[in-house]
Amino acid sequence: MQDPRPIPPLPPPGRARAGSPIAEPAEWFDAVVDARYGKGVRDEILADAERAFRTHFDDDKNRKAENVVWHDGPDGKKIPFLDGWISPEMGAWQGEFWGKYMLAGAEVAECRNDAELKRWLAGNAVRFVREFRQSDGYIGSYADRDFLGGPKDRRHGFAWNVWGRKYTMWALLEIARVCDRPELVDAAAGMAGQLMAQLSERGLSLRETGTFAGMPSCSALIVLVRLHRATGRREHLAFARNIVADWDRADGAIPNLVGNAFSGRPVHDWYPKPEHWAKSYEMMSCLEGIVEYAETVGGAEGARLLDAVTRVRDLLVRHETNRLGSVGDGDKFTGRQNERNNGTELCDVVYWMRLNAALRRATGDGKAPALVEKAFRGAFLPGIRDGGRWCVQLVKADGTDVPAPLQVGMKRHHCCVDNMPRGFVAARHAGILRVAAPDTNAAAGRWRHNNERIQP
């Protein structure tokens, strides 16, 4: 990427009270949407994500260095990204980007009520399913679908197979809802059915797959709950219930998110070496899933689970809040909230806002709006670069931000970049950002707020 060119600066602090709708940053949303979903760029960005399902780069043992981005090593020599901590024996994560990009697009299209974007999303999703769905419902970027990772995997414990499938299922489900394409619900349900059968045949729980204590895989909980809502099928809710039960174990098996919530101990003290397991983005994804599961089941079970998630959120506020207003340091929960130069990953900021927005919706939580606004202003907006086309990976307290590199052979994607639009949507759901449908009679890319034009 070229040197970043910042988009307009933040409005002065105090312009809006905590929890009050912010108007000015909606123009930033315009910039990001135009840069990532404009007619001149979106086909190329989508094609880059689709390659993962044709090349199966994610589990290709013979993937070569020329397929990845080269970086300056500590000795001044150029080193390929995958020759470092991601070796060809490990599973990669190209498979997340199609789903993450299209999911964000669905949220944008719904938020803006953008009929043209909805048509583009639906047409490409239907085409994608026709090309890549196998006879048993499997759609994935791993040629070896049984390369699931986890401690029992014969090939390697580090894999992002289910994580990528989760984002594909989620995107199909949301595009189906937003664009009224029920055949995409069938495709998502087929993927879930294939995954459930696969795990049953191998005698595995979802927690026993993937990496980081199974949290990336188990974050599929939210998709299963939404599938149950969309289809009414009991097997989806039963599978979701098994995931939640695996986090409330008497033996305390890692990560035990529900059981540990009531211990009162800081998250980074739940188990040794939090840098090896306490992955912020993935844990908060799981917590958001618990909120949606709790809303669905209701009753005493739901109330206890909402209490558990609220307790974890409060532990994060107390022990993991960084100097930027988000949580975590780098991309982990390690209790380093007092570091003078915290760095916070933009994906973590987005999911911190999403988690608080979910708690506000489910419980009326009064802390959420202020927490979201603090993260939105202090950690999210400062990370956007290049006119909304890109972002940093780590926003640093001293301003020495870490640029987002191209990941695992991708040309137009990075996890934080693909999550950017969802940060604005999360702020809207938390009640601090007001956006409206595009005004077709106004200048391109401008929005209306309270029937008044926003000036350039």
N, C-alpha and C positions, 0 to 999 in steps of 0.2 A: 504494500500500500504506500501511497505517497504520504509526505508529511501532512498531518491532520490540519485542516482549516476549521477553526471553531465556528459554530453558528452563533447567533446573537447572544450576548451575555444574559445571565439571570437578572430578573427584576430585583430591585433593592430589597434587602431583608426587611421583613415586617410589612410588606405590601399587602399581604393577606394574613388574617389571623389563623392560628392553627385550626384546621378543620373547615375553614371557609373555602368556597370554590375559587380556584385560581384560573384566571382567564389567559394571561400572557403566554404560559408555556404550551397552550394549545397550538400555537404557531410552530413550535418545535415538533409537535406531532405531525403537522402538515409536512414539514421537511423530511421527517423519517419515512412517512407513508409514500411521499413522492419518490424518494430515493430508493426505496425497496420494492414498491409495488406500482410504480409508474409504468405506463405502457411501453416505454423504451428500454426498460431494464428487466422486468419481471420474468420474461421468457428465458433469458440467459441465466438468471439466478436460479430459476426452477430446474432448468436443464442440468446445471451443475449438481444439484441435489439428487436428481434422478439417476445420475451415473452410478451411484453407489449400488443400485439394484441391478445394474447390468454387469458391472465389473467384479462385484463381490470383493472389493478391496479390503473390507473389514476383517475377513478371515483368510486372506490370500497369503500363504506362507512365502510366496515368491515375489511379493510386492517389492519394487525396486526403489532406490533412493531418488531416481528422477521423477517419481510420482509424488514426491512430497516437497515441502518447502525447506530450503537450506538456511541455516542460521549460523552466526558467528559463535564458535566454541570458545572456551576459556583460554585456549592456546592460540587463538587467532585463526585457526583453521575452520573451514566450512564443514558443518556437520548436518546430516539429515535429521529431521525431527523424529522419525521413527527409529533411528538408531540409538536413541537415548532411552528414556524410561518406557517408551512404547516400542517394543521389539516386534518383528514380524510374527513371533510365536503368540503374541498377545492379541486379543480382539480389539478392534478399533471402533469408532463411533460415527462413521460417515452416515450410517443409517438413521441417525436422529434428525438430519437436517431437512429432509423432505417434509416430515411431519411437523417439525417445529416452525418451519417457514409458512406452511399452509395453515397451520393452526393460528398463528399470529395474523395471517391474512383474513381468516374467518372472523376473528375478534375485531379486526379493523373494519371489515365490511359490515358487521352488525352494528358496531358503534357509530359508523357514519351513515348507515343505511344506504350503502353504495351498490346500486343494482348492477352496474357494469363490472365491478370487482367480483360480485357474487357469481355472475355468469362465468367469468374467467376461472374462478376457483372450482366451481362445479364441473365445468367441462374438462379441466385438467385432472381433477380427482377421478372422474369416471374413466377417462383414458388411462390413467395410472393403474387403476384396478384391473382393467381389461388386459393390460400388458403384463402385469407382474403377479397377479393372484394365481396361486397354484390350486390344483384340484381339491386339496384338503383345507383350503382357506389361507394357507401360509403366504404372507408377503413379508419379505425380509431382505436385508443386505448381506446376510451371512449365507454362503453357499452350503455350509454345514450347519443346518438349523439346530443340531444338537450341541453345538459349541456354545454352551450357556454360561460358562464360567462358574465361579464358586469353588468351595473346597473339594467337591466331589468330581469336578470335571476332569476328564482324562487328558485334555489337551493343555489347558492353562486356566488358572483361577481368575484371570483378569479378562473380562469380556463385557461388552455393552449390547449384547444381542437383544435382550428383552427390553432394555431401555429404548433402543431404536424402534422396536415394534410398538411400544407404548405410544410414542409420539405419532406413529403412522395411524394407529387405531383412533387416537384422540382427534387427530385432524379429520379423518374420515367422518367421525361421529359429529363433530362440530360443523363441518361443511354440510352434512346432511340436514342438520337442524336449521342452520342459518339460511341455506339455499333451497330447502325443501326438496331434498333428493334422497328418498327413503332407501334406495338401492345401496347407498353408501353405509347406512346402518347395517344392512345385511353383510357387507364386506367387513366392517369392523367386528361384528358378531362372529363371523367366520374365523377371523384372526384370533379372537379370544377363545373360541371353541378349540381350535387347533392347539393353542398354547396350553389350555387346561388338559387336553388329552395327552400332550407330549410330557407334561410334568407328571401326570398320573402314571404313564407307562414307565417312566424312569424313577418313580418313587421319590420325587423331589418336591419340596415346598418352594415357593417363589423366593423366600428368604435365603435359600441355599444356592441361588444363582447370582451371577453378576459379580460385583465387587463392592467394597465399602459396606460390609455387613448386610449385603443384599438390598440396601435401600434404593439404588437405582431401579432395580427390577420391581420391588414392592411399591414403588411410586405409581405403578399402573393401577393402584387402588381406585383413584379418582375416575379412571376410564371405565372400570368395571361397574362402579356405582352408577355412572351416567348411562352405561349400556343397559343396566337393569331398568332405569327410569324410561329409557327409550323403547325397550322391547317387552318389559314385564317378565322376562325369563328369570326364574328363581336361581338357576345355576350361576348367573353372574353375581347375584347378591351373596350366594353361598360361598363362592370363591373369594369375594371381598371380605366376608366374615372370617374366613380362614386366615387371610393376611393380617387382619386386626388382632385375631387371637394369638398369632405368632409374635405379636409385640406386647403381649400381656401374660408372659409365661412365668410359672412358679420357679423355674430353674434360672430365670434371669438371663437367658441366652441373648447375646448381643443382637440388635440394639435395644430391644424391649422398651420401645418408646412410651407405651402406655404405662407399664408397670413402673418404670423409672420416673415418670412424671410426678408420682406421689411421694418420691423419696426426699424431695427438697434439695438434693445435691445438684451442683452445677453440671451441665451437660458434659463438660470436658472431664469431669471426675467420675462419670458412670463406669468407664472401663479404661484400662491403661492405654497409653499412646494414642490420644485422640487424633493426632495427625494422620494416623493410619485408617481411621474409620469414621470420624465425625465430620463427614462431608456436608457442608452447609446447604447447598442448593438441593441436594437429593433428600436430606432430612426434612427440610421445609416442604418439599413436594409431598412427602409422605404425610406430614402433619395436615396439609391442606386436604389430602384425601380422607384422612380421619374425620375432618369436619364435615365433609359431604356425606360420608357414610353415617355419621351420627345424625345428621339432619334427616336422612332417609329412614333409619330404623326408629328414631325417636325414643320415647319412654325413658326408663331409668338407665338403660344401656347407653342411649344417645347422650343423656345428660352427663353421665360419668365421663364419656369420651370427650365431650366438649370441655369439661372441667380439666381433663388431662392435658388437652392441647393448650388451653389458656394458661395452665401452670407452666408448661414448657416455654410458651411465649414469654411469660414473665421471668423465667430463669434466664432466657436469652437477653432480655432487657437488662437484667441485673448484672450478668456476668460476661456478656459477649458484645454489648454495644460498643461500637468503635467511634473514633473521633469524627467520623463523617456522618453519623446518624443512622448507619445501617448496623448489621451484626456480623460477627466473625472477623477473622484476620486472614487475608488471602482467600482461601475457599474452604476453611475449616473452622470448627468451634474448638478453640484451644485455650480459652481463658486469657487471651492476651489483649483484653480491652483497654489496658492502660498503656499500651505501646504508643509512643509519641508519633510514629509514622505508620499507623495502620494502613493496610491496603484492603479494599473490599472489592470482590468480583461483582461485575454488573449483574450477572445471573442471580447472585445471592440477593442483591438489592431488589430485583424484580420479584423474587419469591418471598422475600420478607414483606414487601407490600401486598402481595397476593394473600399471604397467610393472614395478615391483619385485616385485609378487606373481607376475607372469608369469616373471620371471627366476628367482625362487625355485622355481617349479614345474618349469621347464625345465632348470635347471642346478644346483639345490640351493644357489644363491647365499646365502652366509652373512650378507651385509651387509643383505639386503632387510628382514628383520623390524624391525631397529632403525630403518632409514630410514623405513619405513612408520609405525611407532609415533610417531616424532618429528613427521612430517607430520600424522598423525591427531590427535594431541593439540594440536600447536602452531598448525596452520593450518586443519584441517578442522572440528573440533568448535566452535572459537570463531566460525565463520562462520554457524552455524545460528541462525535467528531465528524469532520469532513462533510459539513452540510447535511448531516443525517444519514450519510451513506455508510458510516462505520462508527465504531466506538472503541474505547479502551477496554482492556480486560480487567485491569485493576485500577481503581481510583485511589490515589494515595493522599494521605493527610497533608503532606508537604508540597503537593502539586507535581511530584515526579511520577506521573501516571505511567502505567505499563501498557503499551499498545497491544491491541488484540491481534495476534498473528493468525495467518491462515492455518487452519487445523487439518491434520490427517489427510493431506492431499487435496483439500477443497480449494476452489478458486474464488468463490463468492460467499463463503459462509464461515461463521464463527458462532459458537454457542451464544455468546453475549450479544452479538449483532442480531441474530435471529430473534432474540428475546426482547430487543429494544421496544418494538411497538406494544408489547404486552405490558411494559412498565407504565405506559400512559393509560392503558385500559384499567390496570390495577388501581392507579390513582383515581380514575373516574369512579370505579366501584367503591372506593373508600370515601367518596364524597368530597374530594378536595380539588378535582379538576373538572371543569365544565367544557364539554365539547358538543358539537352539533353536526348535522349533515352538511356536506359541502354545498355551498351556494353556487348553483350553476350560472347565475346572472352576475356573479362577482368575479374578480380576478382569480385566475387559477390558483388553487392552493390556499385560499383564504376561507375563513369560517365566520359564521355569525354567532354572536353571543348577545342574548336579550335583544335581538333584532337590530343590532348595531354592527356595522362593518369594522373589522379589525384593520387598522392601518398598517402598511408595511413598516 
